[in-house]
Amino acid sequence: MKVNSVDIRKYNAKQLMVDIQPPPIAINSEWVEGAPTPHEFHTQVKYGSLKLTILFRGSGRNEIIRYISEFLSLMTKKSEIQLDGYKGIYVGELQSENIEKTKVSTKYILTLNFAGYMRDEEVVNEYRGERGAMFETLGTRDAPCIIEIMPRKDAQEFIISGFGSNDIIIRNLEAGKRITINGERGIVTQEGRNKFAECDMWEFPVLKKKGVNMIEFSSGDCDVKIHYSPMWL
């Protein structure tokens, strides 16, 4: 098991139990008086939960407490947890922790509770000089994505359709200079330089949960890569 890329064996620790639960889903609806059926609104999917128990060993209580303290210091912000026996990464925020003594002074049990979700390894779809793309999204949550555009020649604008109801329009493209629309960080750059002012869009690109996506490009003069990490639970 690793937390933020740090193997917990560094702290003489071992993963014992994992309990992952899906988020509570309550349908958001209203039955207006006189209406024959209720009206359903958008239902927001919230955090799921992870309960994790870890065994710590040491020469005595003082050493173990210091191991646990160092381990907990890894989780002062959102954490990425690679669980033994589970595919993907759990991205979570620590909600509570409990240290439990055992009958012997050389072992402690730490119980952690997180709010979060599972994320698979990144998927990259690449299109070279094409006018459109069709692909199926994996996952059960909407996922932010990153679009990389490599112009083959200078162009006044390049239009991408299919991410929501409004087009994404990028202006003043230069041959060989990569443009990145990063829906995870909320930035638009060209070779590292801010290009947000030359990009028109209502929202950053998001791929809807499991389904078929139809993306269109205004020309075949650009190579396009679409990156996303499937999200679950």
C-alpha positions in Angstrom: 0.0 0.0 0.0 1.2 3.5 -0.8 0.0 7.0 0.2 1.0 9.8 -2.1 3.6 7.5 -3.6 5.1 6.6 -0.2 5.1 2.9 0.7 3.7 2.4 4.2 6.4 -0.3 4.9 8.6 2.8 5.5 6.7 3.1 8.8 6.7 -0.6 9.6 3.0 -0.7 8.7 0.7 -3.2 6.9 -2.7 -2.8 5.3 -5.3 -4.9 7.2 -8.8 -4.1 6.1 -10.4 -2.0 3.3 -14.1 -1.1 3.2 -15.1 1.0 0.3 -18.7 2.3 0.1 -20.5 4.1 -2.7 -21.9 7.6 -2.2 -25.4 8.1 -0.9 -27.7 9.0 -3.8 -30.9 10.8 -3.1 -33.1 11.6 -6.1 -33.8 15.3 -6.3 -37.4 15.6 -7.3 -40.6 17.5 -6.5 -44.2 16.6 -7.0 -46.0 19.8 -7.7 -49.7 19.9 -6.6 -51.9 19.0 -9.5 -49.1 17.5 -11.6 -49.7 13.9 -12.8 -46.1 12.9 -12.2 -43.2 14.3 -10.1 -40.5 16.5 -11.8 -37.0 15.3 -11.4 -34.0 17.7 -11.1 -30.3 17.1 -11.5 -29.0 14.7 -8.9 -25.6 15.5 -7.6 -23.3 12.5 -6.9 -21.4 13.0 -3.6 -18.3 11.5 -2.1 -18.1 7.8 -1.4 -16.3 6.6 1.6 -13.3 4.4 2.5 -12.6 2.8 5.9 -9.0 1.6 6.3 -7.3 -0.2 9.1 -3.5 -0.5 9.3 -1.3 -2.4 11.6 1.9 -0.7 12.9 4.8 -2.6 14.6 7.8 -1.3 16.5 10.1 -1.9 19.3 7.7 -0.1 21.7 5.0 2.4 22.0 7.2 5.4 21.6 8.6 4.2 18.3 5.2 3.2 17.0 3.6 6.6 17.9 6.3 8.3 16.0 5.7 6.1 13.0 2.0 6.9 13.0 2.7 10.6 13.4 5.0 10.6 10.4 2.4 8.5 8.4 -0.5 10.9 9.2 1.6 13.9 8.2 1.3 12.6 4.6 -2.4 13.3 4.6 -2.8 16.9 5.5 -4.2 17.5 2.0 -6.1 15.4 -0.5 -4.4 12.0 -0.7 -3.9 9.4 -3.4 -4.0 5.9 -2.0 -2.8 2.8 -3.8 -4.5 0.0 -2.0 -3.1 -3.6 -2.0 -5.4 -5.8 -4.0 -7.4 -3.0 -5.6 -7.1 -1.6 -9.1 -6.7 2.2 -9.5 -6.1 4.9 -7.0 -8.4 6.1 -4.2 -8.5 9.9 -4.1 -9.7 11.0 -0.7 -9.7 13.5 2.1 -9.1 12.2 5.6 -12.2 12.7 7.8 -11.2 10.9 11.0 -8.5 8.7 12.6 -8.4 6.5 15.6 -5.4 4.8 17.3 -6.0 1.6 19.2 -3.6 -0.2 21.5 -3.3 -4.0 21.4 -2.4 -6.3 24.2 1.2 -6.0 23.3 3.2 -2.8 23.3 4.8 -3.7 19.9 1.6 -3.4 17.9 -1.0 -0.7 17.3 -4.0 -0.5 15.0 -4.8 2.7 13.2 -8.3 3.2 11.7 -8.8 5.9 9.0 -12.0 7.2 7.4 -11.9 9.0 4.0 -14.4 10.8 1.8 -13.4 10.3 -1.9 -13.6 8.2 -5.0 -11.7 5.7 -7.1 -9.7 6.7 -10.2 -8.2 4.5 -12.8 -5.0 5.0 -14.8 -5.2 7.7 -17.4 -6.7 6.9 -20.8 -5.4 8.7 -23.9 -7.3 8.9 -27.2 -5.3 10.2 -30.1 -6.6 11.5 -33.4 -4.2 12.5 -36.2 -5.6 14.8 -38.9 -9.1 13.6 -38.3 -12.4 15.6 -38.5 -14.1 13.8 -35.6 -13.9 11.0 -33.0 -16.3 8.5 -31.4 -15.3 6.7 -28.2 -16.9 5.2 -25.1 -16.1 6.8 -21.7 -15.3 4.5 -18.8 -16.3 5.1 -15.2 -19.5 6.0 -13.3 -18.7 9.7 -12.6 -18.2 12.6 -14.9 -14.5 13.1 -15.4 -12.6 16.3 -16.3 -10.3 15.9 -19.3 -7.3 17.4 -20.9 -7.2 18.3 -24.6 -3.9 18.7 -26.4 -4.0 20.3 -29.9 -1.0 20.3 -32.2 -1.5 22.4 -35.3 0.1 21.2 -38.5 -0.1 24.7 -39.9 -1.1 28.2 -38.8 -4.8 28.8 -38.5 -7.1 31.6 -37.4 -9.3 29.3 -35.4 -10.0 25.6 -34.5 -13.4 24.5 -33.2 -14.2 21.5 -31.1 -17.8 20.3 -30.7 -19.2 17.7 -28.4 -18.1 18.8 -24.9 -21.4 20.1 -23.7 -23.9 22.2 -25.7 -21.4 24.9 -26.6 -18.3 24.7 -28.9 -14.7 25.3 -27.8 -13.1 27.8 -30.1 -9.3 28.3 -30.1 -7.9 31.3 -32.0 -4.5 32.2 -33.5 -3.0 28.7 -33.8 0.7 28.4 -34.8 2.1 25.4 -36.6 4.0 23.1 -34.2 3.0 24.9 -31.0 1.0 22.7 -28.7 -2.1 24.1 -27.1 -3.4 22.5 -23.9 -6.9 22.9 -22.5 -6.6 21.5 -19.0 -10.0 20.7 -17.5 -8.5 19.4 -14.3 -6.5 22.6 -13.4 -8.8 25.1 -15.3 -6.1 26.6 -17.5 -5.4 27.0 -21.2 -1.8 27.3 -22.4 0.3 27.3 -25.5 3.8 25.9 -25.0 3.4 26.8 -21.3 2.2 30.4 -22.0 -1.3 31.5 -20.9 -3.7 31.4 -23.9 -7.0 31.6 -22.1 -7.8 35.0 -23.7 -7.8 33.3 -27.1 -10.0 30.4 -26.2 -13.8 30.8 -26.1 -15.8 28.3 -24.1 -18.6 28.3 -21.5 -17.0 25.5 -19.3 -13.9 23.4 -19.2 -14.2 20.0 -21.0 -15.8 17.2 -19.0 -16.5 13.6 -20.3 -19.9 12.4 -19.1 -20.0 9.1 -17.2 -20.1 5.8 -19.1 -21.4 6.5 -22.6 -20.5 7.1 -26.2 -19.0 10.5 -27.0 -19.2 12.1 -30.4 -16.5 14.8 -30.9 -16.1 16.9 -34.0 -13.2 19.1 -35.2 -13.6 22.0 -37.6 -10.6 20.8 -39.7 -8.1 18.0 -40.1 -5.2 20.3 -39.7 -4.6 19.5 -36.1 -3.5 16.4 -34.2 -5.6 16.0 -31.0 -5.1 14.0 -27.8 -7.9 13.6 -25.2 -6.7 12.6 -21.8 -8.9 11.5 -18.8 -8.9 9.3 -15.8 -12.1 7.1 -15.4 -13.7 7.8 -12.0 -15.8 5.3 -10.0 -17.9 5.1 -6.8 
